[in-house]
């Protein structure tokens, strides 16, 4: 099953829930990002 959840807050790519797995990252602040944007932000922040 594929369900739309939200758009990435950075690149606006649609993020889906695929068979119960959320295909993105939700931060404590409520932001939703795709894996690619999350990875880029972590590299920029030195995490």
N, C-alpha and C positions, 0 to 999 in steps of 0.2 A: 504494500500500500504506500502511496506517495501523497503526502499532504503538504500544501503550502503553509509555511509558518510566518515568515517575515522576509523583508528585503534587507540585505546587508547595509548597515548604517554608513559604510565607507564607499563601496562601489555599486550599491543598489542591486546587486545580483540576488535573484530569488533564492531563499533558503527553504529547504523542505525537510520534513520528517519522513524518513524512509524506513518502513517496517519497524517503527518504534524508536529509531535512532535519529536524534536531532543532528542534522548535517551542518552544524555551525557552532558558534561559541556565544554564550550569553554571559556578560560580565556582571559583577555585583552592582554596578551602577545602572543596569538595565539595558545596556547597549547590546545589539545583536550583530555579529560580524561573521562572514564566511571564514573558513579555515585559512585561506590564502591571505586575506587582509589581517587576520589575527597574527599570523606568523610574521608578516612584514612589520606590524606595529611592535611585536616583541623584539625583533632585531633592532629596530630604531631605538627602543627604550633600553636596550642592553640586557634584557631579561633572558 
